[in-house]
Amino acid sequence: MKELNLTIPWPPTVNTYYRAINRGRFATQILSKKARQYKKDVLRSVQVNLGPLTGRLALTIYLHPPTKHKIDIDNRVKAVQDSLTAAGIWLDDSQIDELTVYRCDIIKGGKAVVKVKEI
């Protein structure tokens, strides 16, 4: 059973993760500049060369906010999952069968500690 412990930057909220743009008569959603930058930052911070995990997964996220401001912890999950998918930690976030998210102590700058385990 494989298990990874990763520390990644503080994730953006899903409220700022996507942007709607008009393309002719149709609107579509794209990743915001903030989301694209976050994916790059996560890729730089993980640097795991094990190849993607291919089995069913349990994901635990420990969120360490940067300030005392109110946050909705569930608004941070999608950014974490998408960025770890893009970084090649797993094939697709549909592999996640168990998801646990904790709000933890405030840390200057914020961070997310992520535990991924094959189940």
N, C-alpha and C positions, 0 to 999 in steps of 0.2 A: 504494500500500500504506500503510494507516494504522498508526501506532504510538503508543502511549500510555505514558508513564512516570509512575507514581503512587507517592506515599508515604502509607501508611495506618498506623493504630495497630497495636500488637502484637496478633495474633489470639489468641482463647481456644482452648484445646484442644477437640477434638471430644468429649472425655470429659465436658466440662461444657456442651456446646452444646445438648444436648437433655435434656428431662425427660419421664419417663413419668408419665402421670396416669390414674386410673381414671374411666371414664364408664359407670356402671352395671356391667354384666358385662364390659365391654370396656376394654382399656387402649389408650391412644394416646400418641403422642409429640408434644410441642410444643417450640418454642424456649424455652430458659431465659431468665431475665431478663438474664443476662450476654450471651447471644447477641443478644437484641433491642437492648440498649444498644450492642453492638459495631456492629450494622448502622447505627444512627443515627450513631455516631462516624465510620464510614467514609463515609457519605453526606455528612457535614459536611466531611470532609477532601478529597474528590475534586472536587466542584463542576465537573464537565466538562459543557459544553453542546454537544457535538458530535452528540448523538443516539447511539443504541446502534450498536455495531459489528455488522454482519449477516453477515459472512463466516466462514470457518474461521479459527481462532485458535491462536496459540502464546502460552503464558503462562509467564513466568519470574518466580519469587518468590524474593527475597533476604530471608531472615529474620535480623534482628538481635535476638537475645534480650536481655531486660533484666538477666539474671543468669547466673551460671555453672551453674545447676541443669541437670540432664539434661533434655532434651526430645526427643520424637519429632517430627521435622519434618513427617512426613506427617499428624500429628494437627492441624496448623494450616491445612492446605490448604482443607478444606471451608468453614471460616469465611471465608476470603479469597474463595473463589469465590462463595459465597452472598451475601456482602455486596456484592460488585461487581455481581452480577446485580441485586440490589435497588436499587443505585445507578444502574442503567441504562447501565452501561458496555457490556454486550452483551445480547442477547435472552435467552440461556439458556446455562448453563455446559456444555451438551452440544455447543456450538460448538468447544470446546477440543480440538484434535487433538494438540497437543504441550504437555507440562507438564514444567517443570524447576524444582526447588527446591534452594536453596543455604542452608546454615547459614553465617552471616557473623559478623563481630565483634560483641561485646557492646556495646550502646548503652544508656545509662541510660534506663529507661522502655520500651525495646524499640520496634521498628517493623518494618514490612515494606515493602520497595521492590518494586514490581510493574511488570513490563514486559509489555504486551499488544500483539501484532502480528498483523495480518491476514496470512494465508498463502495 
